[in-house]
Amino acid sequence: MPYDATPVGPDVDADGRRQTLTLQIEGSASAPDRILVLGRPQGGRVPVQELEAPGGMRRYEAAAAEVFAEVERALRDGRRVSVEPYLLREWCAGRV
């Protein structure tokens, strides 16, 4: 049976397109790890669900460029990010 790379799961539409992108940003000495669930961008803005430490969730909307810049800062600071910058850039531009 050939490998089928089409994503499956609750956040995948009938065409096999992912509706959310989850990423983790490693924390620093002064800040905890962050988990962000990004929705599909619309008009240059991305809906964000941020999971916070004791189990809470914060929902907000951010400019796609701000989300990407935040990840770039984390990488420059030597922190790990669970998503490749190219994939995040494509997601924020609505091309994935």
C-alpha positions in Angstrom: 0.0 0.0 0.0 1.5 3.4 -1.0 2.1 6.0 1.7 -0.6 8.7 1.8 0.8 12.0 3.3 -2.7 13.6 3.4 -3.2 14.8 7.0 -6.1 13.4 8.9 -7.7 14.4 12.1 -10.3 16.7 13.6 -8.6 19.9 12.2 -8.5 18.7 8.6 -11.1 19.7 6.1 -12.7 17.4 3.4 -10.0 18.4 0.9 -7.2 17.3 3.3 -6.2 20.8 4.2 -5.1 21.4 7.7 -7.2 24.1 9.5 -4.8 24.7 12.4 -1.0 24.7 12.9 0.3 23.9 16.4 3.8 25.0 17.4 5.8 25.0 20.6 8.3 27.7 21.5 10.9 26.8 24.0 10.9 29.0 27.1 13.8 30.9 28.6 15.1 31.4 32.1 12.4 34.0 32.7 9.5 32.6 30.6 7.8 29.2 30.3 7.4 27.2 27.1 4.5 28.4 24.9 2.2 26.3 22.8 0.3 28.2 20.1 -2.5 26.8 17.9 -2.8 29.0 14.8 -5.9 29.1 12.7 -6.0 29.9 9.0 -5.0 33.5 8.3 -7.5 35.9 6.9 -6.6 39.4 5.8 -3.1 39.2 7.2 -4.4 38.3 10.7 -4.1 34.9 12.4 -6.4 33.6 15.1 -4.3 32.2 18.0 -5.1 29.9 20.9 -2.3 30.0 23.4 -2.1 27.3 26.0 -0.9 28.6 29.3 0.9 26.8 32.1 -1.8 25.7 34.6 -4.2 24.6 31.9 -5.8 27.8 30.8 -6.2 29.0 27.2 -6.0 32.5 25.9 -7.6 33.3 22.5 -6.6 36.4 20.5 -5.9 37.5 17.0 -2.5 38.7 15.8 -0.9 40.0 12.6 0.7 37.2 10.7 3.9 39.2 10.5 4.0 39.5 14.3 3.6 35.8 14.8 6.5 35.1 12.4 8.7 37.8 14.0 8.1 36.3 17.4 9.3 32.9 16.2 12.3 34.5 14.5 13.3 36.2 17.8 13.0 32.9 19.7 15.3 31.2 17.1 17.8 34.1 17.3 17.9 33.7 21.0 18.8 30.1 20.6 15.4 28.7 21.7 13.9 25.7 19.9 10.7 25.9 17.9 8.7 22.8 16.8 7.8 24.1 13.3 10.3 25.0 10.6 10.4 28.7 9.8 9.6 28.0 6.1 6.4 26.2 7.0 5.3 28.9 9.4 6.0 31.6 6.8 3.9 29.7 4.2 1.1 29.2 6.8 1.0 32.8 7.7 0.8 33.7 4.0 -2.1 31.3 3.5 -0.2 29.2 1.0 -0.3 25.8 2.9 
